[in-house]
Amino acid sequence: RLVALPIGNGELAVNRERPNEFAADNWKRALVSETIVKPEMFDKADGQFDIAAPTDLPQGSPFYCREGLCLARHPSGAIVAYVEDRKNTWKACAFADLIVVNDATAYDACHNPLVVVVTKRQLARKGSAAVFFDPQSVTTPAVIEFAVDGPYRPWHEQRKFSREARGLPPYKKPDKSDGKPAQ
């Protein structure tokens, strides 16, 4: 659920207002960043942030979020999108180079080899992902490396049993309000 990218000048942009401190500290150390830049949230009535023109974002822009979609621009020029729900993935297909979908039931809705889509299911199975953009080529898709890629080691076997790894939606407690009194 946490996406971070270096945006230059020792800054690391994150897509959550309250990022996990442990992960953020590790990323700051690995990416030689000093400052965490939290996202700017906009609501529908604001009108200040128009997702219809994300290519207007300057390179090195932090995350701007609206209606379950967050956008940022890497210093290489690549546009990174974070989507809460698979139903909104298509909104980012036209312009994003990387789309992270926080939904285990999601799939690659873009069908474009230049757009890399990472789902919650992939992350549950393979662990965290490091994505590398080629600053020299716009036509080269991003390269992705997962923490646990390849055959599972014995200590990774549990990964395939989580709800997310099986492509299931989050668990919801059954509604017990059927109107009958308890006996």
Stockholm file with secondary structure:
# STOCKHOLM 1.0

chainA/1-183         RLVALPIGNGELAVNRERPNEFAADNWKRALVSETIVKPEMFDKADGQFDIAAPTDLPQGSPFYCREGLCLARHPSGAIVAYVEDRKNTWKACAFADLIVVNDATAYDACHNPLVVVVTKRQLARKGSAAVFFDPQSVTTPAVIEFAVDGPYRPWHEQRKFSREARGLPPYKKPDKSDGKPAQ
#=GR chainA/1-183 SS CCCEEEEETTEEEESSSSCCHHHHHHHHHHTTCCEEECCEEECTTTCSCCTTCGGGSCTTEEEEEETTEEEEECTTSCEEEEESSGGGHHHHHTTCSEEEECCTTCCCCSCCTTSEEEEHHHHHHHCCEEEECCTTCSSSCCEEEESSCSSCCGGGGGGGGSTTTTTCCCCCCCCCCSSCCCC
#=GC SS_cons         CCCEEEEETTEEEESSSSCCHHHHHHHHHHTTCCEEECCEEECTTTCSCCTTCGGGSCTTEEEEEETTEEEEECTTSCEEEEESSGGGHHHHHTTCSEEEECCTTCCCCSCCTTSEEEEHHHHHHHCCEEEECCTTCSSSCCEEEESSCSSCCGGGGGGGGSTTTTTCCCCCCCCCCSSCCCC
//
